[in-house]
C-alpha cells in the first residue's frame, strides 16, 4: 500500500516585525492588554515588495532542500491561502513558475485558517491513489493586507508568514488520518465581506478587512478542537495518550490552552508559536511544525496531531507519524 509521508519542511517569515509596543503608538491598546487576551507579543509583516507567492516560494525552496528534491521531482503543488496574489492565476501557479517546476498540477485551496490541513488532506489522497509522487503543500498568508490597523480587536491578532512540507509517496505510513469539515451557517462570525461577486470597495468602512465576533469564535473553536481531535484518534482505534505532540492552529493562546485542557494534553506537549508569529492563518501549522522539528522537540517517529479551525466555519485535523 502506498502512503504519504513528510520528507522535508521549510518556513519563511518576513523580516519586518511589529511588536505590541509598536501598536501602542498607533491605537488604543497596550502590550499588557494584548498579551493577557491573546498571548501575542509580536507579528511579522510583509514589505511592499513581498507577496503571498514570494514568501511561499521561500518556504518551498527550504522544504525542497530539506527533502533533497528538485523542481523536476515535483508533480503537485497545493497552496492553502485566503490571501492570494491575484484573483487569477492561482498563487500556486505563480509559485510553480518561480520554482522552475514544469507541467505539474497547481492550485489554491481557500479554507481560511484550515487551509493547510485541507491542502494536506488533498495531497495525501493524490499520493495514496497514485495521482502524484512528490507534492508541495504550502500554507502562505499576507493577512496584513486585509487587516484594519485602526481596529484593535483584530489588528493585534494577525501576522504574515509561510510554511511548506514536501509530501512523498512511501512504503512506510506517514499521514495516518485526515479529516476536514465545514459549516457555512457561521459565515458572518468571521469574514472579509467584500469580494469579486458581491463587490469590492475599500471606501466602505471595514468591508475590505477582517471582521470577527471574537467571543463566538472563541467558543466554537475550543469545542471544535476537542471534537476533531477525538474523531481523529477514534478513527485510528487509539486514544489521546498515543499522541506525542499537539500542533494546533495558532490563533490565540487562550484558545490553545483551553483546547489542550479539554483534551487532557499537558502544555509541555503542545507546540505554541502564537506569541512570536501571531495568527498566520493557513501558515500557522507548518510554521509551528518547522520550529519544533528544528529545535529538536519533534523527532522522526513521533506521532503528531494537527488541528485547525477557521472562517467558514471550516475545521480539520491530521494525525501523522513524522
BELHUBEL-V712334 format. One line per field, one symbol per residue. ss: DSSP state (H for helix, E for strand, C for the rest). Layout:
ss: ???
This chain:
ss: CCEEEEEEEEEECCCCEEEHHHHHCCCCCCHHHHHHHHCCCEEECCCCCCCHHHHHHHHHHHHHHHHCCCHHHCCEEEEECCCCCCCCCCHHHHHHHHHCCCCCEEEEECCHHHHHHHHHHHHHHHHHCCCCCEEEEEEEEEHHHHCCCCCHHHHCCECEEEEEEEEEEECCCCEEEEEEEECHHHHHHEECCCECCCECCCCCCCCCCCEECHHHHHHHHHHHHHHHHHHHHHHCCCCHHHCCEEEECCCCHHHHHHHHHHHCCCHHHECCCHHHHCECHHHHHHHHHHHHHHCCCCCCCCEEEEEEEECCCEEEEEEEEC
